[in-house]
Amino acid sequence: MTDWRPDLRSSDAPRYIAIADSIAADLTSGRLSPGDRLPAQRQLAKVLGLDFTTVARGYTEARRRGLLSSQVGSGTFVTAPNGTGTSDHPGSGQDRVSPPDFSMNLPPEPNDRELVGRMQAGYSGLSGDLLPLLRYQTLETSEQDQLAAARWLEATGLSPDPSQILFASGAQAALNHILAATTEPGDQIACEDITYPGIRSIAAQLGLELVALATDDAGVLPDSLKSAIGTGRLKALYLNPTIQNPTTKTIPYQRRKELATCAETGGIAILEDDAYGQLCRKAPLPIAALAPASTWYIGSLSKTLGAGLRIAYVLAPGTGARLQFARTVRTSQVMPSPIMTALATHWIEDGTAFLLLDHIRSESATRQKLARKHLYHQDYLADPEGFHLWLRLSGGWTRSAFVSQLRNLPIGITEADAFTVSGTPSEHVRIGLGGPTDQTQLAQALEAISQTLAASPARSSVYF
C-alpha cells in the first residue's frame, strides 16, 4: 500500500502525534494490516501539505509504539499484529531490533494475523511464570520440556526417549559443544565439498581439519568416505542431509544407509545437522534412526519456526556422549536460555509450532513458484519446500560482481566462497527467499536478478 492517507482533521494533538494515532486507529479498524507498506515520508508530506520533519517525527513515534518498521531500500511497513500494538515506553517494538542479517538463511516470516496473534499470546503467557525462568537452571531438563521436544522430533520419524534428549542454544552451539567434547586439535572432520559455513567456522576455531569428500546428486560418495576413514585420522562425518545448505540437495534413503554403514564399520561418528528436515514433508528417515549408536542428531527450531528461537534438540550416541555434551554446555554457556526453552515448549504443546511450520512450508512453496516464474531460464537447484536456491551464474558474471551489483536487494545473496571447503569456488551464489521480505518485494528482487543476468556485467550498471 502506497496511497494511505491519515485523516488529521479531528485531532487536536500535534500533527506528528496525530499521524501515529491515525496509524493505530487504522490498524484497529482494519484499514491497515500488518505488512502494509506506507507512503514514503516525502510523498506523504507533500500530500498532507506538511513539512518533511513533521511526517518523519510521526513515523518515528509510530515505530516507538511498535507499529512500524523500516527496511533500508524497501520502505516503511506496518508491523503490529493487531490494533493494540502501542507502548508508552521508549525503545519498544522495532526500535530495539537491528536490521535482518540477510547473509544468514532466514525462514519466511508469518503474515497471517491469527497465527501471529497465537504466537504473541504464547510469548505473553510466559509472564505468568517469569521469575523461575530468570534463575540459574541445572542441566536436568524438566519432563515437560523433554516431552515437548520428543513430540517435535517424532515428526521426523524418530522415536526418541524424552529423558535422553539434550538441549542447546541453537544448532551452531550444539555443533560446537559436540566437537569441543569429542575432538582434539588436528583431528579430521569429513564433509561435503560444498557445505554449511558454520561447520567451517567451528573447525577453524577448534583447530580441526575439514576434509572435503566427493559427491554426486545423492550426496557424499561412500567410496570417498571409506578412503578418508582409511587414513586413520578421521573422527566424524558432518552432514546436512535434507535440503542441504546451500545446494538444496536431499540425501536419499539408500545413500543414508550406505553412509551409516561406512561410519559404523569405520568407527567414526556422524554429525547429522537436520536443520531443514521438518520442512520436507517426505524426507527420508534421519540417519540417527538407521545408526543411533554412531550418530549425533541435531534438530533445530531456527529454520522451521524462527531464527531468533535459539533452541536445538540433540540426541547423543550413548550415555558417555551425553555426559560429555552436558559438561561442555555447562562450561561454555552454563545453560540454554530457560525463557527460549519455555516458549518452544509452549508453542509445541498448544499446536502453535506446528501451525507455524505449516505456514513456513506453504509460504516457501509459494516463493519457490515465484523463483521459477522469474528465473525459469536460469540454471539453479532448489527444493519445492525450501526457502533458498543455488544459482549458477552465466553470461560472464562472476560471483563477486553479481553480489556487488545486487547488494541493496532485500534478500540474501551469498557467494560460493562461504561454502567451499577446498579448491577454487565455483561461480555459484545462494539466494535466500525468506526473512521479512514479502512476496511483492521478493518478486521485484527476483525480476531484478533476472534482468541483471540477462545483461552483460559491463553494461549492467547502465540499467541498474
BAGUBA-700402 format. One line per 3 residues: number of its first residue (from 1); their letters; for each residue x, y, z of N, C-alpha, C. Coordinates in steps of 0.05 Angstrom, whole numbers. Layout:
N
NUM	a	X,Y,Z,X,Y,Z,X,Y,Z  ...
This chain:
464
1	mtd	17,-24,0,0,0,0,18,25,0  14,43,-19,29,67,-20,11,92,-21  -15,89,-20,-33,112,-23,-48,118,4
4	wrp	-38,106,26,-51,111,52,-49,140,59  -70,151,69,-71,180,77,-86,182,103  -73,192,124,-87,195,150,-106,219,150
7	dlr	-128,216,165,-147,238,168,-140,252,194  -128,276,192,-118,291,215,-137,313,224  -160,316,211,-177,339,215,-189,340,243
10	ssd	-195,317,254,-210,316,280,-191,315,304  -165,316,299,-146,313,322,-135,340,330  -135,345,357,-123,369,368,-94,365,376
13	apr	-84,340,372,-56,334,380,-37,346,360  -12,349,368,8,358,348,7,339,324  14,350,300,10,335,275,25,309,276
16	yia	49,308,287,64,283,286,52,262,304  40,270,327,26,252,344,0,242,330  -13,260,316,-38,253,301,-32,232,280
19	iad	-9,234,267,-2,214,247,1,187,259  15,185,282,19,160,296,-8,149,306  -24,167,317,-51,159,326,-68,148,303
22	sia	-66,160,280,-81,151,257,-73,123,248  -47,118,249,-37,91,242,-49,70,261  -49,77,288,-60,59,307,-90,55,303
25	adl	-105,77,297,-133,75,293,-140,59,268  -125,62,247,-130,47,222,-123,18,225  -104,11,243,-99,-17,249,-123,-29,263
28	tsg	-134,-14,282,-158,-24,297,-181,-28,278  -186,-10,260,-209,-11,242,-205,-31,220  -181,-39,215,-176,-57,192,-168,-44,167
31	rls	-168,-17,167,-159,-3,143,-130,-8,137  -114,-12,157,-86,-21,155,-83,-49,166  -65,-64,155,-59,-91,164,-29,-95,166
34	pgd	-20,-113,184,9,-119,185,20,-126,158  43,-114,152,55,-119,126,50,-98,105  29,-81,110,24,-59,91,47,-40,90
37	rlp	53,-31,66,75,-11,63,62,17,63  73,35,79,63,62,80,77,79,59  65,102,52,78,120,33,105,130,43
40	aqr	123,136,25,148,149,33,143,175,47  160,182,65,155,205,82,153,231,66  169,235,46,168,259,30,142,259,13
43	qla	134,236,4,109,234,-11,85,242,6  84,231,31,62,236,49,62,266,57  85,277,62,87,305,69,75,323,48
46	kvl	81,316,23,70,332,0,40,330,-1  30,305,2,1,301,1,-14,316,23  -2,316,47,-15,328,71,-10,358,73
49	gld	9,368,57,16,396,59,32,402,85  47,382,94,63,386,118,93,386,110  110,395,129,138,393,123,148,365,129
52	ftt	170,358,116,181,331,118,187,323,147  197,342,163,205,336,191,181,326,207  158,339,203,134,331,218,126,302,212
55	var	126,295,186,119,267,179,140,248,189  165,255,187,186,238,197,183,233,227  176,254,242,171,251,271,147,233,276
58	gyt	127,235,259,103,218,262,110,189,258  126,182,238,134,155,233,152,145,256  169,163,266,186,155,288,170,149,313
61	ear	149,165,319,131,160,341,117,133,338  108,127,313,94,102,308,113,78,312  139,81,304,158,60,309,163,56,339
64	rrg	163,79,354,167,77,383,145,61,396  121,63,385,98,48,396,98,19,386  116,12,369,117,-16,358,98,-20,335
67	lls	90,1,321,70,-1,299,83,-3,272  108,5,269,121,6,243,149,-5,245  159,-14,222,188,-20,220,197,-10,192
70	sqv	222,-1,191,233,9,166,255,-9,157  255,-14,131,276,-31,119,290,-14,98  316,-11,101,332,6,83,329,-4,55
73	gsg	321,14,37,318,8,9,291,-5,2  275,-10,22,249,-24,17,225,-7,25  227,8,47,204,25,55,198,21,84
76	tfv	174,32,91,164,31,119,139,14,119  138,-6,138,117,-26,139,103,-27,166  77,-32,165,61,-37,189,69,-63,201
79	tap	74,-64,228,84,-89,240,66,-100,262  48,-83,274,33,-93,297,14,-116,288  12,-137,304,-6,-159,297,-36,-153,301
82	ngt	-42,-131,315,-70,-124,318,-71,-94,325  -94,-84,331,-96,-55,336,-88,-46,363  -74,-63,379,-67,-55,406,-37,-52,409
85	gts	-22,-51,386,7,-51,388,19,-25,395  12,-14,418,23,12,427,38,8,453  55,26,459,71,25,483,78,53,492
88	dhp	79,57,518,87,83,529,117,84,535  132,63,528,160,62,536,178,66,512  196,85,512,215,89,490,231,63,487
91	gsg	238,58,462,255,34,457,239,9,453  212,11,453,196,-13,450,193,-20,421  183,-45,415,178,-53,388,203,-54,371
94	qdr	200,-45,346,220,-49,326,245,-32,332  243,-10,348,266,7,353,289,-9,366  284,-31,380,305,-45,394,315,-69,377
97	vsp	305,-72,353,313,-95,336,330,-85,314  354,-97,310,371,-89,288,360,-99,262  370,-88,239,361,-98,213,367,-128,210
100	pdf	351,-142,193,355,-170,189,382,-175,176  395,-197,184,421,-205,173,416,-223,149  415,-212,125,409,-227,101,432,-245,92
103	smn	455,-244,106,476,-263,100,469,-291,111  450,-292,129,440,-317,140,416,-326,124  410,-352,126,388,-364,111,363,-362,129
106	lpp	346,-343,123,323,-336,141,298,-349,131  282,-362,149,256,-372,141,237,-349,136  217,-353,118,197,-331,114,182,-325,140
109	epn	177,-300,145,163,-292,169,133,-293,165  118,-302,185,89,-305,181,75,-278,179  55,-277,162,39,-252,159,10,-257,164
112	dre	3,-281,173,-25,-287,180,-32,-276,207  -52,-258,209,-58,-244,234,-65,-263,256  -81,-284,251,-89,-302,272,-65,-318,282
115	lvg	-47,-327,264,-23,-342,272,-5,-324,289  0,-300,279,18,-281,294,6,-276,322  -21,-273,323,-34,-269,349,-30,-292,368
118	rmq	-31,-317,357,-26,-340,374,3,-340,384  22,-333,367,50,-332,374,54,-311,396  41,-288,393,44,-267,412,32,-275,439
121	agy	9,-288,438,-4,-297,463,13,-317,478  27,-335,463,44,-354,476,68,-340,490  79,-321,476,101,-306,488,92,-290,512
124	sgl	69,-277,510,58,-262,533,52,-281,557  44,-305,551,36,-324,572,59,-332,590  84,-328,580,107,-335,597,109,-317,622
127	sgd	97,-294,621,99,-275,643,87,-286,668  68,-305,666,56,-316,690,76,-332,707  97,-343,694,117,-358,709,145,-347,703
130	llp	147,-321,701,172,-309,692,195,-312,712  190,-308,738,211,-309,757,228,-335,757  215,-358,757,231,-383,756,248,-385,731
133	llr	239,-372,709,254,-373,684,278,-355,684  280,-338,704,303,-320,707,325,-331,725  321,-355,735,340,-367,753,360,-384,738
136	yqt	383,-389,750,401,-410,740,386,-437,741  390,-453,721,378,-479,720,399,-501,719  393,-524,729,410,-547,726,407,-557,697
139	let	424,-575,689,422,-587,662,402,-610,661  389,-615,684,367,-635,684,342,-622,675  337,-623,649,314,-610,636,288,-622,647
142	seq	268,-605,650,243,-614,661,229,-634,642  213,-651,654,199,-672,639,180,-659,618  168,-636,625,151,-622,607,166,-614,581
145	dql	190,-603,585,206,-594,561,215,-619,545  222,-640,559,231,-664,545,209,-677,529  185,-678,540,162,-689,525,155,-672,501
148	aaa	157,-646,504,152,-629,481,173,-633,459  198,-635,467,220,-640,448,216,-666,434  208,-687,448,203,-713,436,181,-712,416
151	rwl	159,-697,423,137,-694,404,146,-680,379  163,-660,381,173,-646,358,190,-664,340  208,-680,353,226,-697,337,212,-721,325
154	eat	190,-729,337,175,-752,326,165,-746,298  161,-721,292,151,-714,265,171,-720,243  196,-724,251,217,-731,231,219,-761,226
157	gls	205,-777,242,207,-806,240,223,-818,262  235,-802,280,249,-812,303,230,-820,325  239,-837,343,224,-845,367,242,-842,391
160	pdp	249,-818,398,268,-814,420,256,-819,448  273,-827,466,266,-828,494,268,-800,504  246,-788,514,247,-760,522,269,-754,542
163	sqi	274,-773,560,294,-768,581,323,-766,570  327,-775,545,353,-775,533,359,-751,515  339,-733,512,342,-710,494,358,-688,509
166	lfa	378,-678,495,394,-656,505,386,-630,492  392,-607,505,383,-581,496,408,-563,492  407,-547,471,428,-528,465,416,-502,454
169	sga	432,-481,454,422,-455,445,426,-453,414  412,-470,400,414,-470,371,433,-491,360  430,-497,334,446,-518,322,476,-511,321
172	qaa	482,-486,317,510,-478,316,523,-483,343  510,-476,364,520,-481,391,523,-511,396  503,-526,387,504,-555,391,528,-568,377
175	lnh	533,-560,352,556,-570,337,582,-563,352  583,-539,361,607,-530,376,612,-547,401  590,-552,416,592,-568,440,601,-597,433
178	ila	589,-608,413,596,-636,405,626,-638,398  635,-621,380,662,-623,371,682,-615,393  675,-596,410,693,-589,432,695,-613,452
181	att	674,-628,454,674,-651,473,687,-676,462  689,-679,436,697,-705,424,721,-704,406  733,-680,403,756,-678,385,780,-664,398
184	epg	803,-667,385,827,-653,394,838,-637,370  852,-615,374,864,-600,352,880,-619,333  876,-616,307,890,-633,288,873,-656,278
187	dqi	851,-662,292,833,-683,283,820,-675,256  811,-695,241,798,-690,216,768,-695,218  753,-677,205,724,-679,203,717,-679,173
190	ace	704,-699,164,696,-700,135,669,-686,131  666,-676,107,641,-663,100,639,-662,69  616,-653,59,613,-649,30,632,-627,21
193	dit	639,-628,-5,658,-608,-15,646,-580,-15  619,-578,-16,605,-553,-13,588,-557,12  592,-541,33,579,-547,59,571,-521,73
196	ypg	557,-525,95,547,-504,112,571,-488,124  571,-461,122,594,-446,132,599,-448,162  578,-454,177,581,-456,206,601,-477,214
199	irs	601,-500,200,620,-521,208,648,-513,201  652,-497,180,678,-487,173,689,-468,196  671,-451,206,679,-433,228,687,-448,253
202	iaa	671,-468,260,676,-483,285,703,-498,282  706,-511,259,731,-526,254,756,-508,257  754,-484,245,777,-466,246,782,-458,275
205	qlg	761,-453,291,764,-444,318,776,-466,336  769,-491,330,778,-513,347,804,-526,336  814,-516,314,839,-527,302,835,-554,289
208	lel	811,-558,278,805,-584,264,809,-581,234  815,-603,221,819,-602,192,794,-613,178  782,-597,161,760,-606,145,770,-621,121
211	val	758,-644,115,765,-660,92,741,-660,73  745,-649,50,723,-647,30,720,-674,16  696,-686,16,691,-711,3,677,-707,-24
214	atd	683,-725,-42,670,-724,-68,640,-730,-65  624,-718,-82,595,-722,-81,583,-726,-109  559,-736,-109,543,-736,-134,515,-726,-127
217	dag	496,-729,-144,469,-718,-138,456,-730,-113  466,-753,-104,455,-766,-80,470,-759,-55  491,-743,-57,507,-735,-34,535,-747,-34
220	vlp	546,-750,-10,573,-760,-7,576,-788,-19  597,-792,-34,602,-819,-45,614,-837,-24  602,-860,-19,612,-878,1,641,-885,-2
223	dsl	651,-889,-27,679,-896,-31,697,-873,-22  688,-848,-26,704,-825,-17,705,-825,14  684,-832,27,684,-833,56,702,-856,66
226	ksa	701,-879,53,718,-901,60,748,-894,58  754,-879,37,782,-871,33,791,-853,56  774,-834,64,781,-816,85,783,-831,112
229	igt	766,-850,117,768,-866,141,794,-882,141  803,-891,118,827,-907,116,853,-893,124  852,-866,126,876,-852,135,881,-855,165
232	grl	861,-863,179,863,-866,208,861,-841,225  856,-818,212,855,-793,226,827,-781,228  809,-793,214,782,-782,213,766,-789,238
235	kal	753,-768,250,738,-772,274,708,-772,269  698,-757,249,669,-755,245,663,-746,217  639,-750,209,628,-741,183,605,-721,189
238	yln	608,-697,179,586,-677,182,569,-677,158  542,-678,162,523,-678,141,499,-660,147  490,-646,127,465,-630,128,446,-644,108
241	pti	433,-666,116,424,-686,96,398,-679,81  382,-660,92,357,-654,79,356,-624,72  350,-618,47,351,-591,36,377,-577,44
244	qnp	398,-590,35,425,-581,44,430,-551,39  444,-539,57,452,-511,55,481,-511,46  486,-503,20,470,-487,3,457,-501,-21
247	ttk	465,-526,-27,458,-538,-53,429,-546,-55  415,-548,-33,386,-556,-31,382,-585,-36  403,-601,-39,400,-630,-44,392,-645,-19
250	tip	377,-666,-23,369,-684,-1,381,-712,-6  395,-722,14,407,-749,11,385,-770,12  382,-787,-9,361,-807,-8,366,-829,12
253	yqr	345,-845,17,346,-865,39,369,-885,34  372,-895,10,393,-915,5,421,-905,11  426,-880,2,453,-869,7,457,-864,37
256	rke	436,-856,51,438,-853,80,446,-879,93  434,-901,84,441,-927,95,470,-934,90  479,-928,66,507,-935,58,527,-919,75
259	lat	521,-893,78,539,-877,94,539,-885,124  515,-892,133,513,-901,161,530,-927,165  528,-945,146,544,-970,148,574,-964,147
262	cae	582,-946,130,610,-938,128,620,-927,155  604,-909,167,612,-897,192,613,-918,215  594,-935,216,594,-956,237,618,-975,233
265	tgg	624,-983,209,646,-1001,203,673,-987,209  674,-962,202,699,-947,205,704,-935,233  684,-937,250,687,-928,277,687,-898,280
268	iai	673,-884,263,671,-854,265,642,-846,271  639,-822,281,613,-812,287,602,-797,263  575,-795,261,562,-778,242,549,-755,257
271	led	554,-730,248,541,-707,258,518,-700,239  494,-706,246,471,-702,229,457,-675,236  463,-655,221,452,-628,225,426,-626,209
274	day	404,-632,222,378,-634,207,361,-609,210  374,-586,205,361,-560,209,336,-557,192  337,-568,167,315,-564,148,297,-589,146
277	gql	302,-609,162,289,-635,159,259,-633,160  248,-617,177,219,-616,180,205,-600,159  220,-585,143,207,-570,121,197,-590,99
280	crk	212,-611,96,206,-630,74,187,-652,85  162,-651,74,142,-670,84,148,-699,78  164,-704,58,170,-732,50,200,-737,53
283	apl	213,-726,73,241,-730,77,246,-759,85  269,-771,76,276,-798,85,280,-799,115  280,-822,127,286,-825,155,313,-813,162
286	pia	315,-799,185,341,-789,193,362,-811,195  387,-805,191,408,-824,195,409,-835,223  401,-818,242,401,-826,270,382,-849,275
289	ala	362,-853,258,344,-875,261,356,-901,250  376,-898,232,389,-921,220,414,-929,235  427,-910,248,452,-916,262,453,-900,288
292	pas	435,-905,307,434,-889,331,459,-890,349  474,-912,347,498,-914,364,522,-899,353  519,-889,328,541,-874,315,535,-845,309
295	twy	510,-837,314,500,-811,303,493,-791,325  504,-767,322,495,-744,337,473,-731,320  449,-729,330,427,-717,315,421,-689,327
298	igs	419,-669,309,412,-642,318,388,-632,303  366,-628,318,342,-617,307,338,-589,317  341,-569,299,339,-541,307,312,-529,300
301	lsk	304,-509,315,279,-495,310,283,-470,294  308,-462,289,313,-435,277,304,-434,248  305,-456,233,298,-456,205,269,-464,201
304	tlg	256,-474,221,229,-484,218,208,-466,233  217,-450,252,199,-433,266,208,-404,265  234,-399,271,244,-372,270,273,-371,280
307	agl	289,-356,266,318,-356,271,325,-346,300  308,-329,311,313,-319,338,306,-339,360  293,-361,353,286,-381,373,310,-400,375
310	ria	329,-393,391,355,-407,392,353,-432,410  339,-452,400,336,-477,414,342,-500,395  358,-519,403,362,-544,388,359,-567,406
313	yvl	348,-589,395,345,-614,409,365,-634,399  380,-646,416,403,-663,409,400,-691,419  405,-711,402,407,-739,410,436,-748,408
316	apg	446,-759,429,474,-767,430,476,-798,427  499,-807,416,502,-836,412,513,-850,437  497,-850,458,505,-864,482,507,-847,507
319	tga	508,-860,530,508,-847,556,533,-830,560  556,-841,552,581,-827,555,582,-801,539  571,-803,515,570,-779,497,551,-758,509
322	rlq	529,-766,521,511,-747,534,525,-732,556  540,-747,572,554,-734,595,575,-714,585  590,-722,564,609,-703,552,596,-678,542
325	far	574,-681,529,559,-658,518,550,-640,541  538,-652,561,528,-636,584,550,-620,597  574,-632,600,596,-618,613,605,-594,596
328	tvr	605,-598,569,614,-576,552,593,-554,552  568,-560,552,547,-539,554,551,-523,580  555,-537,602,558,-523,628,583,-505,627
331	tsq	604,-514,615,629,-498,614,627,-474,596  615,-478,573,615,-457,552,592,-437,554  569,-445,564,546,-427,564,529,-429,589
334	vmp	537,-445,608,523,-450,633,497,-466,629  479,-455,611,454,-468,606,441,-456,582  424,-471,568,407,-458,547,388,-439,561
337	spi	378,-419,546,360,-399,558,334,-412,567  327,-411,593,302,-422,602,278,-409,589  280,-383,583,257,-369,571,252,-380,543
340	mta	274,-383,527,271,-394,500,260,-423,501  271,-438,519,261,-466,522,232,-467,529  223,-450,547,195,-450,555,177,-441,532
343	lat	186,-421,517,170,-412,494,167,-434,474  189,-448,467,187,-470,448,168,-492,458  170,-499,484,153,-519,495,123,-511,494
346	hwi	118,-485,500,91,-475,500,79,-477,472  94,-469,452,85,-469,424,80,-497,414  97,-516,422,94,-544,414,69,-556,428
349	edg	66,-550,453,43,-562,468,16,-552,458  14,-526,452,-12,-515,444,-16,-516,413  3,-528,399,0,-531,370,10,-508,353
352	taf	17,-485,366,26,-462,350,50,-469,333  69,-485,344,93,-492,329,87,-506,303  67,-524,304,61,-539,280,45,-522,260
355	lll	29,-504,270,16,-485,251,36,-467,238  56,-458,253,77,-441,242,94,-456,222  100,-482,228,115,-498,209,99,-502,183
358	dhi	74,-507,185,57,-510,161,57,-484,145  56,-461,159,56,-435,145,82,-431,130  104,-437,143,131,-433,130,134,-452,107
361	rse	124,-477,109,125,-495,86,109,-484,63  85,-475,68,67,-465,47,79,-439,35  88,-421,52,100,-396,42,125,-402,26
364	sat	141,-421,35,165,-428,20,158,-438,-8  137,-455,-9,129,-466,-35,120,-444,-54  105,-425,-43,96,-402,-59,120,-386,-70
367	rqk	140,-382,-53,163,-367,-60,180,-382,-81  181,-408,-79,195,-423,-100,181,-421,-127  154,-419,-126,140,-415,-151,147,-388,-163
370	lar	150,-367,-146,158,-341,-156,186,-343,-169  204,-358,-156,231,-362,-167,229,-375,-194  213,-395,-197,211,-409,-223,200,-390,-244
373	khl	181,-373,-236,169,-354,-255,190,-334,-266  207,-325,-248,226,-303,-256,253,-314,-265  260,-338,-257,286,-349,-263,285,-375,-280
376	yhq	263,-378,-294,258,-403,-308,280,-409,-329  293,-388,-338,314,-392,-359,342,-395,-347  344,-396,-320,370,-398,-307,375,-426,-297
379	dyl	400,-432,-292,408,-458,-282,411,-457,-252  392,-468,-237,394,-468,-208,381,-493,-196  389,-499,-171,378,-521,-156,360,-509,-134
382	adp	338,-523,-128,320,-515,-107,303,-538,-98  294,-537,-74,274,-556,-64,247,-542,-62  226,-554,-71,200,-540,-72,190,-531,-44
385	egf	201,-543,-22,192,-535,4,214,-520,20  236,-514,6,257,-499,19,255,-469,13  271,-453,27,269,-424,23,296,-412,14
388	hlw	312,-429,0,336,-418,-13,340,-433,-39  357,-423,-56,364,-436,-81,394,-432,-87  405,-449,-104,433,-449,-110,436,-443,-140
391	lrl	444,-419,-147,443,-409,-174,471,-409,-186  473,-421,-210,498,-420,-226,498,-395,-243  518,-378,-241,519,-354,-256,528,-359,-285
394	sgg	519,-342,-303,525,-346,-331,529,-318,-343  534,-317,-369,536,-292,-384,559,-275,-376  581,-287,-366,604,-272,-358,604,-261,-330
397	wtr	583,-266,-315,581,-256,-288,599,-272,-269  615,-259,-253,629,-271,-231,613,-267,-206  617,-284,-187,601,-283,-162,606,-257,-147
400	saf	630,-246,-147,635,-221,-133,622,-198,-147  623,-197,-174,610,-175,-188,580,-177,-185  569,-201,-186,540,-204,-183,530,-195,-156
403	vsq	543,-204,-135,535,-197,-108,538,-167,-103  559,-155,-114,563,-127,-111,541,-111,-125  533,-120,-149,513,-106,-165,486,-106,-151
406	lrn	480,-128,-136,453,-131,-125,453,-129,-94  473,-117,-83,476,-117,-54,453,-102,-39  438,-85,-53,417,-69,-40,390,-83,-41
409	lpi	388,-106,-53,362,-120,-54,355,-130,-26  329,-131,-19,321,-141,8,320,-171,10  340,-185,-2,342,-214,1,372,-220,4
412	git	378,-244,13,406,-252,17,418,-265,-7  441,-255,-16,455,-267,-39,484,-271,-29  492,-297,-27,517,-304,-15,535,-319,-35
415	ead	560,-311,-37,578,-323,-56,586,-352,-48  593,-368,-68,601,-395,-63,625,-398,-45  641,-376,-43,665,-377,-26,659,-385,3
418	aft	636,-376,13,629,-382,41,625,-412,46  619,-427,24,611,-455,28,632,-475,18  653,-465,5,672,-482,-8,694,-491,11
421	vsg	698,-517,14,717,-527,33,746,-527,22  749,-534,-3,776,-534,-14,774,-528,-44  796,-518,-56,797,-512,-84,785,-485,-90
424	tps	783,-479,-116,772,-453,-125,741,-454,-125  729,-435,-111,699,-435,-111,688,-432,-139  665,-445,-144,652,-443,-170,636,-417,-171
427	ehv	627,-410,-195,611,-385,-199,582,-391,-192  577,-395,-167,550,-400,-156,545,-380,-134  519,-375,-129,511,-359,-106,486,-373,-93
430	rig	484,-370,-67,459,-379,-54,441,-355,-52  416,-358,-59,396,-337,-57,375,-345,-37  372,-329,-16,352,-334,5,326,-321,-3
433	lgg	304,-336,0,278,-326,-7,261,-318,17  272,-320,41,256,-315,65,261,-289,78  258,-289,105,261,-264,121,236,-247,121
436	ptd	239,-222,128,216,-204,129,206,-194,102  221,-200,81,213,-192,54,187,-205,46  168,-189,37,142,-201,29,143,-210,0
439	qtq	121,-222,-9,121,-234,-36,125,-213,-58  113,-190,-54,116,-169,-74,144,-160,-76  157,-155,-54,185,-147,-54,203,-170,-66
442	laq	196,-194,-59,212,-217,-69,210,-219,-99  185,-216,-110,181,-217,-139,198,-195,-153  198,-171,-141,213,-149,-152,243,-155,-152
445	ale	252,-167,-130,281,-174,-127,288,-196,-147  271,-216,-150,277,-237,-169,277,-227,-198  259,-208,-204,259,-196,-231,285,-180,-235
448	ais	295,-166,-214,320,-152,-216,343,-171,-221  342,-194,-208,363,-214,-213,362,-225,-241  337,-230,-251,334,-240,-278,344,-220,-299
451	qtl	337,-194,-295,346,-173,-313,376,-169,-312  387,-172,-289,416,-169,-286,431,-191,-301  421,-216,-298,434,-238,-311,431,-236,-342
454	aas	409,-223,-350,405,-220,-379,423,-199,-392  434,-181,-375,452,-161,-385,481,-169,-380  499,-158,-396,527,-164,-391,537,-149,-367
457	par	557,-159,-353,568,-144,-330,577,-116,-337  588,-113,-362,598,-87,-370,576,-66,-373  552,-76,-381,530,-57,-387,510,-55,-364
460	ssv	511,-73,-345,490,-74,-325,488,-49,-309  511,-36,-303,510,-12,-286,495,11,-299  492,9,-326,477,30,-340,447,28,-333
463	yf	438,3,-329,409,-1,-325,401,-5,-296  419,-13,-279,411,-19,-251,427,-2,-231
